[in-house]
Amino acid sequence: MILQKKSFDEYYKPSEDTFFLADCIQNEKGHAALDVGTGSGFLAQILSDNFELVVATDISLDALKKAHKTVKNCICCNSADALQCNFDLVVCNLPYLPSDKVVDSAVDGLEEGLGIPTDMIKSASRVIQRHGRLVFLTSSLANYNELIRRTESLGFDAKISAKKKLFFEELIIVECTKL
Ligand SMILES: C[S@@+](CC[C@H](N)C(=O)[O-])C[C@H]1O[C@@H](n2cnc3c(N)ncnc32)[C@H](O)[C@@H]1O
């Protein structure tokens, strides 16, 4: 077996979904915000304009090597597992593609595009304060109605706030408020 070492610039480059979510969060304001699965750090940078504290996490150290160049507080961990503080806002551009296994953590979401997103949202929900908000991006390629139902079962009011049609899928943004 040949083991391939990933190069340092292997991270999810800002794409159509990143820019769509960026448009939706650019006017958010508050004290503390968290970008879960930050990739290049693009969304965390946008949040830095309007939040006193911004934390960015990613499971990929390669991604954080890139994000670290522009984002102060980068932590390599699963979702929000390493965090103990509470946030006003958590954003996440989820890895939502249905897959049998995780080959590429930037995009593979396991069964129906639900397995990894459910775990990430569950972990993030622990660090969102009461009346705090979670904004995530998923897609028509995933079972997004079930993901919304699972998010509601974690104690959120959740609704689709924006959709964007692409050639082969529809991007879906879900805004949730912790009850
Ligand atoms: C679709 S990319 C989005 C990257 C970036 N936020 C953007 O919008 O361009 C998903 C990101 O989530 C990260 N990720 C996947 N599973 C994760 C997990 N369990 N915990 C933290 N980050 C994860 C991936 O490494 C990847 O950087």
The ligand as an SDF file (V2000), in Angstrom:
LIG
                    3D

 27 29  0  0  0  0  0  0  0  0999 V2000
  -17.7610   21.8830    2.9810 C   0  0  0  0  0  0  0  0  0  0  0  0
  -16.2570   22.1960    3.8440 S   0  0  0  0  0  0  0  0  0  0  0  0
  -16.5290   23.8900    4.3310 C   0  0  0  0  0  0  0  0  0  0  0  0
  -15.2530   24.6520    4.5890 C   0  0  0  0  0  0  0  0  0  0  0  0
  -15.4520   26.1380    4.8710 C   0  0  0  0  0  0  0  0  0  0  0  0
  -16.2410   26.3540    6.0560 N   0  0  0  0  0  0  0  0  0  0  0  0
  -16.1090   26.8180    3.6980 C   0  0  0  0  0  0  0  0  0  0  0  0
  -17.3020   27.1680    3.8200 O   0  0  0  0  0  0  0  0  0  0  0  0
  -15.4390   26.9950    2.6700 O   0  0  0  0  0  0  0  0  0  0  0  0
  -16.4940   21.2830    5.3720 C   0  0  0  0  0  0  0  0  0  0  0  0
  -15.3610   21.4360    6.3710 C   0  0  0  0  0  0  0  0  0  0  0  0
  -15.7060   20.7140    7.5580 O   0  0  0  0  0  0  0  0  0  0  0  0
  -14.5680   20.0180    8.0340 C   0  0  0  0  0  0  0  0  0  0  0  0
  -15.0470   18.8800    8.8530 N   0  0  0  0  0  0  0  0  0  0  0  0
  -15.5580   17.7060    8.4300 C   0  0  0  0  0  0  0  0  0  0  0  0
  -15.9030   16.9360    9.4590 N   0  0  0  0  0  0  0  0  0  0  0  0
  -15.6270   17.6550   10.5780 C   0  0  0  0  0  0  0  0  0  0  0  0
  -15.7810   17.4010   11.9660 C   0  0  0  0  0  0  0  0  0  0  0  0
  -16.2800   16.2480   12.4250 N   0  0  0  0  0  0  0  0  0  0  0  0
  -15.3870   18.3530   12.8410 N   0  0  0  0  0  0  0  0  0  0  0  0
  -14.8370   19.5220   12.3850 C   0  0  0  0  0  0  0  0  0  0  0  0
  -14.6710   19.8170   11.0810 N   0  0  0  0  0  0  0  0  0  0  0  0
  -15.0730   18.9040   10.1850 C   0  0  0  0  0  0  0  0  0  0  0  0
  -13.8090   19.6390    6.7920 C   0  0  0  0  0  0  0  0  0  0  0  0
  -12.4520   19.3550    7.0550 O   0  0  0  0  0  0  0  0  0  0  0  0
  -14.0230   20.8900    5.9130 C   0  0  0  0  0  0  0  0  0  0  0  0
  -13.0100   21.8450    6.1310 O   0  0  0  0  0  0  0  0  0  0  0  0
  1  2  1  0
  2  3  1  0
  2 10  1  0
  3  4  1  0
  4  5  1  0
  5  6  1  0
  5  7  1  0
  7  8  2  0
  7  9  1  0
 10 11  1  0
 11 12  1  0
 11 26  1  0
 12 13  1  0
 13 14  1  0
 13 24  1  0
 14 15  1  0
 14 23  1  0
 15 16  2  0
 16 17  1  0
 17 18  1  0
 17 23  2  0
 18 19  1  0
 18 20  2  0
 20 21  1  0
 21 22  2  0
 22 23  1  0
 24 25  1  0
 24 26  1  0
 26 27  1  0
M  CHG  2   2   1   9  -1
M  END
$$$$
